[in-house]
Amino acid sequence: MKSMRLATAVAVAGLVAVCATAAAVGSTTKTVTISVASLIPGSSQAAIDQFNAQVSQFERLNPSINVKPVEYQWTAPTFAAKLAAGTLPTVFEVPFTDARTLGDNGQLADLTPYAKALPYFSKYNKAVLAEGIDAKGRIIALPKGAYAQALHYNRKLFQQAGLDPNKPPTTWAQLQKDALIISQKTGKAGYVEMAKDDNTAGWILTTLTYAFGGRMETGHGTHSVATLNNKQTVSVLNMLHHMRWVDNSMGSNFDYGWSDINQAFAAGNVGMYVSGSDVYTNLVQASNIDPSIYGLATIPLAKNKNAGVLGGGTEVAVKPTAKSAELAAAVKWIDFFYEQPLVSKSQAIRNAKTLVANKQPVGVPALPLFNKAQYALANTWIKPYINVPLDQMKPFTTGIFNQTLVPEPAASTQSVYHSLDAVVEAVLTNKNADIQGMLQQPNARAPQALSAGSLVAGGPGGGAGAPPPPTTAEEGEWRSAR
């Protein structure tokens, strides 16, 4: 889902695709203007300057195209409203969970001929590319980034609490213990969790359920069956209840969303929290984090054969009302800004230099959009420019290869998350919350939403027509590409 909650990060720069791409995409001598998703509101001036520099570079290379940056951050309610009102920019971003359904509903432009003409099309990680293909086999979005959920921790608070910052917790029991020690020794929240009523609470609860070995649904598409009240979810909520009401190790703010939990962490007020592995980019751009405090680790997995790490990502799409010239220009922008630095050495180096010059992060851990060989090659190009604290991220970068990546719930994803928001909030704000009873309510309502692919007051979800969740083999494709 997120790292859309991930917010829109400054990702890439580069030249337009080679002549074959330009020919397929089309050209025009008339000036065309497109609006594009830029940065989330509140981004630093350095990040804004860096993005604008890339826009200027693109316009110099494409003098017939004017680019209008638009501040953009995906949230379920705001996206749904803008979609209905037709006010989204020409090029915008959506979570993996939403692209297919939006495509099936005719709410995204068909990019198939443009995408297949890209000279690097065959190098895409097929499992990642599939997230932007609708039920009719049309490519309706291209990948911006993929991520695995991770544990972010404050190394300074670990040291102040007498803990080893190079040894983050590897079990949930250890995480509970460390959170309590941090809270008692530093007065800061040892562990916090997103609990906002904007689908983030349900997203993180699902992440922990996966880590315990449970699933929120079985089957696929309109035949999916809700299992929100599975025993692993109950165990997770009981653990959170204990940490909140017995240990008192979760602080006093129980209304965190994606942006403000990042801000609290960067400000040094949070010991640990769970979010996408690529969040460091936002911590730099919007929260001005001190790199020395940052630590990144894999999420602890229970001793359960089904335990795994929730993975997701962000797609780039074009509004369906875009005229042919706008569509051609939009694909040129997607190629330039999102894809080229991952497949072109000159563009990768140019992008890295630009990012470094503007004090933006290079080398943030993420899952690869292209095949393993291309991923390894691209990393060699930017190695001299990597400016993130990789040594402090080793617990994640070395451990993630040993963990199973599990896709988000495939049917009515956002509805599933939203239906769980209130449960998380209740557990953290009501000592007497009836966990079993509260899970029964959304689980009882879920069949109608799953069969119809409808929304539960949230943003667009998976739903009707959604392809089956990845098989074991497809999960393996994600793994082998890393």
N, C-alpha and C positions, 0 to 999 in steps of 0.2 A: 504494500500500500504506500507507504510513505516513501520513503525518503523522498517522498513528495510531501509527505509531510516532510518529506524530503523537501522540500522547498525547491525553488528554482535556483540552482547554483550556477556560478559562472563556470562553464564547462570547457569550452574549446575555441580554437581559432584555426584558420587555415584558408587555403585557396579553394575555389570552386573545383568541382570534379573535372576530369579531363574531357577532351572534345567529345568523346562518345556520350558522356553523360549530358553535356550541354546540348548536344544535338537531340537527344531523346527528350530532355526536359523542355526544350524549345527556347526560342529567343524572340526578342521583340525590340524594335527600334523606338517604340514609344515608352515614356516613363511610366512605371507602375509603382504604387506604394503599398507596402505590406506592414502590418503591425505584428510584432513578435513578443513573446513572453521574455522578460528580461530577468530582473532580480526580485526577491521578496521585499515587501515594504520594510524599511528600517535598515537596509544594507549599508555598509560603510561607504564613504566617499571613494575610497581606493577601489573598492569593488565596482562601483558605478563607473569610475573613470576607465577601469580596465574593460568593462563591457562596451562602453561607448567607443573605445579605441578599436575594438573588433568590428563594431558597426561601421566605423569610418573606413577601415580596411576593406570590408566587404563592398561598400559603396564605391570605393576607388576601383575595385576589380570589376564591378558591375554598375557602370555609370547610369544605366537605364532603370535601376531599382533603388527606390528610397525605402529605408527601413525606419519604422517608428517603434522604439522600445516601449513596452508597457509593463509596469510593475505587476507581478503575478505571483500568487501563492495558492496552490490547490488546497481547498478544504471542501468537504462534501456540500454544506449548505450554500456557500458562495458560488461554487462551480455550477450547481444545479440552477441557481437563479440566473447566472450569466448565460448559461446554455439556453434557458427558456427565453431570455430576453434578446438573444442574438448579439450579445455584447462581448463575446470572447475575441481575443486578437486573432489574426489570420493564422498564426502559428502558436500553438499552446501545448501544454503538457498535461498528461493524465497518468494515473497509476496503472500498472499492468492490469489490475483488477477490473478496470473500467473500459479499456480500449475496445475489447471484443464486442461488448454489448452496445456501446455507442456506435460501432461500425454496423452491427446487425440492425440497429434502429435507423440507419441512414443519417447519423449525426456527425460523421467524419467523412472527409473526402477520400476517394479511392486513389491511392498512391502507387498501385501495382506497376504500371508501365514505367514510371519514373524510378521506382526502387530497383526493379530488375535491370535497368540500364546502368545502374551504378557499377563502376568497374570492380568494386570490392564486394559486390553482392554475395558471391559464393563463399566469402570468408566469414559471414555472419555466424555466430553461435546459433544453430538452428532452434534450440530450445528457447532462446531469448527472442529470436525473430518471431516465433510462433505466437508470442503474446500479443502481437499486433496484426494478426490475421483473423478475419471474421469467419462466420459459418459458411460463407460462399467462397472462401479461399482468397479473398481480396486482401491486399496489404493496405491497412487503413491507418497504420502508425509505424514509426521506426523507433528503435530503442535509443534512449538517452543514457540510461545507466541501470545497472542491476545491483542489488545489494543483498546481504544476509544480515539478519538481526545480530546485534553484538552487545556486549556489556561495556559501557563507558565508565571509567572510574578516575577519581581525583588522586593522583599520586601524592600530592602534598598532604592531603588529609590522611592518607594511609600512613605516611611517615609520622605525622603528628600523633596518630593513634597508636604508634608503636608497631605497625604492620609493615611487611615487606612490600614495597610498591612493585617489585618485579614478580611477585607471586599473588596475583589476584585470585579470587575464589574459583575453584573448579567444580564445586558441588553446591547445591542449594543450601545445605546445612552450613557450609562454610560461609556462604554469602550472608546468611542470617546472622551468624556469629560476628563476622567482620562489620556488618552494618550496626550491630549493637555496640561494638567496641568504638567505632568511629563516633557514634552518637554520644556515648558516655564521655569519651576523652576529648572531643573537640566541640561539642555542643551543636554540631551541624547534623543535618539529616543523613543517616548512613546509607539509606536506599530510598529512592522515590520512584513513583510510577505515574504515568499519564493517566488521569482520571476524568478528563474533560468530556462533556457530552457532545463531542464532535467526531465520534468514531475512533478517536485515538485510544480511549480507554479499552474498548473492545479489541482493538488491534493488538495492544500489548498483552491483554489477557490471553488472546489466541496464541501469541508468541510463547507465553509461558506454558500454556496447555500443550503445545507441540513439544516443548522442551521436557515436559513430564511424560510424554508419550501418548497424549490424547489427540483427538480431532474434533472439529466443530460440526462436521457433516460427513456423510458417506455417500457413495454414488456420484452421479454427475448430472449437470444440466437440470432440466425440469424434473428429473427423477431423483434428485438429491434428497437425502433424509437428514434432518437436523439432529445433532447429538450434543447440543449445547450443555446439557446437564451431565456430561460424562464424568466419571470419577476423578479424572486428572484435573479437570477444571475445578471441581469441588476442592481437591487437595491444594491447588494453587491459591484459591480464595481463602482457605483456612490458614495457609501460610501467611498471606498478606494480613489477615485479621490478627494473627498472633504478633506479627512484626509491628502492626499499628497499635494494638490495644494492650499487649502484654509487654513487649520490648520497648515500645515507644521510640522506635528507631527510624521512623519515616517522616519526621519533621511535622510541620503544622499546615502545610499547603497541600490540599487534596483536590485541586482544580487545575492541575497542570495540563496544558496542551503541548503540541510539538515545539512551537517556538519558545514559549516561556520556560519550558523545562530545560531547553538548551541555554537560555540566558541565565537561569539559576545555577546551572552547572558551571558555566564559564565564570560566573561571579564567585565561585568557590563555596557555594552553599549546599552542595550535593556531593555525597560520597560516591554513589553508584546509581546508574539507571540504564534501562534497556532502550535501544533505538537502532536505526540502520547503521551499518558499518561505515557509511560515507558521511556521517554527520559532522565530522571535523571541518569540512568545507564551510558549513553554515556557522560553526562555532567561531571561525576566523572572520568570515565576511560580516556577520550580523552581531556577533557578541564579543569580538576582540579578545579571545581567550589567550591566556598566557600558555604557550606551548609546553612549558616545563611541567605543568600540573596534569597534563593529559595522559591517560592510559587507555588502551583498547584491548579487550579480551573476548574470547568466545563465550557464548552463553553456556552456563553449566547444563549438562544433559543428565537426566535421571537414568538409572540403570534399567532401561526399558527398551526392548528391541525396536519400538516404534518412535522413540525419542528422536527429534530432529530440530533443525533450525529453520524458522520461517524465512523465506526469501521472497523478494519482490523487486520492484523497480519502477522506472518512469518511461513513458512513451512520449514521442513528439508527434503531434497530429496537426491537420489543417482543417479549418472549418469547411463544411460542405458547400457553402454558398460562394466559395472562392471561384472567380472566373478563371478562364484558362491561363491568362497572363499572370494573374496573382498566384495560381497554383504552381506554375513554372518557377516563379520567383521564390515562392515559399520552399520548394524542394531545393533550390540552389542554396537558400539560407540554412536549411537543415543539414545539407551536405557540408557546407562551409563551417558552421558553428558547432555541430554536434559530432559528426562522423570523421571528417578528414584527419584530425590530429591523431586518430587511432590507427590510421592506415597509411599515412604519408609521413615520411621521416622529416622532410623540410617543414611541413605544417606542425608536426608534433613539437619540433624544437622551437619553432617560432612561437607557438602557443605557450610553451613552458617558459621561454624567455619573457614573454609579455606578462605572464602570471607572476613570475618572480619579481619583475621590475615594479609591479604594483602591489607587492607584498601579499600575494594570494597563494594558496596552497597548491603544491604540485606533488602528486604521488599518493593521494588519499586512497586507502584500500577499497576496492569495489570488485564485483564479479565482472568478468570480461564479456563484452558485447560480441567479440569476434572469436575465432577459433584459438586454440591454445598456442599454436605457432605464432600467429599474429600478435597475440597478447604478450608473449615473451619478447618478441622482436620490438614491439612498441615500448616496452619498459626499458630496453637497452638504449633507446634513443633519448629518453628523458632522464636517465639516471643521473647525469651531472647536475641537473636542475632540481632534483627532488629536495624539498625544503620542509617536509613534515617530519616529525620525530619518529622515524620508522622503528628505532630500537624500542621505543615505548609502546609500539603497536605489535611487537612480536608475539605476545600471547594470542593475538588474533590471527596474524598472517601465517603463523606456523600451525596453529591449531585448527583453522577452518577446513583444511584439507582432510581432516579426519572426521568431519561431521557431515551428516546427511542433510541436504537441503530439501525442504518440503515447501511446495507452492502454497499460496494463500487459499482459503476456501474458494472453490471455483464458482459456486452458484450464489447470486445475490450477496456478494462479498461485503459491500458496505452496509447492507441491511443486517447481516450477521453481526458486524462490528457494532453498529448503532444499538442493536437490541441488547448488547452486553454492557454498554456504557453505564447505565443506571445501576447495574449489579455491582460493578467495581466501585462506583461512587458510594453506594450504600454500605459496602463492607468497610470502607475507609472513614465513613462519617457517622455510622450507626453501630455502636458496640453490640447491639442485640439483633443485627441483621440476620434474617433467615436465609442462609445461603442456598440451601436446597430448594426452598419455596420460590426464591427469586429467580433461580435458573429455570424452574418449571414454566414460568410465565412466558418468557421469550421462546422457549423450546416448543410450547404449545401453539404459539402464533406462527412459528417459522414455516410449517408446511405450505401455507397459503402463499407466503412470500417466495419460497423456493420454487413452487410450481408455476408461479406467474412471473418470476424474475422481477418482482416489484421492489419498491423501496419501503423502508420503514423510517420515514422522515429523515433519511440521510441522503447521501449523494448517490449517483448511479452505481449500481453494483453489477455483479456477474450476471446471473439470471438466465432467462429463456434463451435457448440457442447457444449457450456457452459450451465450448468443447469440453470433453472429459478432462479431469485433472491429469497432470503428467503421470505416466506410468513409471515404474522403477527404472526402466531403460532411459526414459526422458530425464528423470532426476539425475541419472548417471551422466547424461550429456552435459548438464550444468556443471557437475563435478569435474568431468574430464577436461572441460574448457578452462578451468581455473589455472 
